[in-house]
Amino acid sequence: MTATAAGSPGPSPTTVPPAVETVLAFVNTRADGSGRRELFGDGDSFAAWLAERDEFAGETVVTDADAAVARELRDALVTVLLAHSGDEEGLGESLQRAERHLRRVGSLYPLATVVTAGGAELASPQTGVPGVFGTVLAAVTTLAQSGDWGRVKACRNPPCHFGFLDRTRNGGGLYCSTGCGSQVSMRRHRRRQRRGGGAPSEA
């Protein structure tokens, strides 16, 4: 699936900030019932995914428990990205739980400032799996500081919820692809027909 906002041209991979790539790589690991498989199902699958990602320092020894922690962090981030897509009111308590979980994670995997002649950045001082989670949090923090965090969203088309960078001019993208946008429009149309032409409800 192409990670673009509906109605906007897909950005060249070279134009996507590294922090965005890190966050999207992490959140787009969940199964969706439409062909995407769960990549954090157990320690072996989590380790295989890490081995393919240079930003996480390659191969890392992980356990099934580590994979479960990764799923919890990922799912909390997806909930926040859904809020970025305008679904904050509909998420309700689940968003509050996600934010509480992310605060706990932030205290478990603190970040350190790395200063060089070229500038300063946040990075995880930890290694192994804790370093992986810290790297994800560092990427989120970088995006928040740059003002781009709100444009990293999750598709509003359930059960897709694929993470994408909204490149629309007004930041109003809701779906990861025109295909998902069309599916939502079709469902609304069918609901209106069943209700005899009543007002559409939000997907």
Secondary structure, DSSP 4 states (H G I P E B T S, - for coil): -----TTSPPPPGGGS-HHHHHHHHHHTTS--SSSPPPSSSSHHHHHHHHHT-GGGTS-----HHHHHHHHHHHHHHHHHHHIIIIIHHHHTHHHHHHHHHHHHHHHHS--EEEEETTEEEEE----HHHHHHHHHHHHHHHHHHHT-GGGEEE-SSTTT--EEE---TTS----SSHHHHHHHHHHHHHHHHHTTSPPPPP-
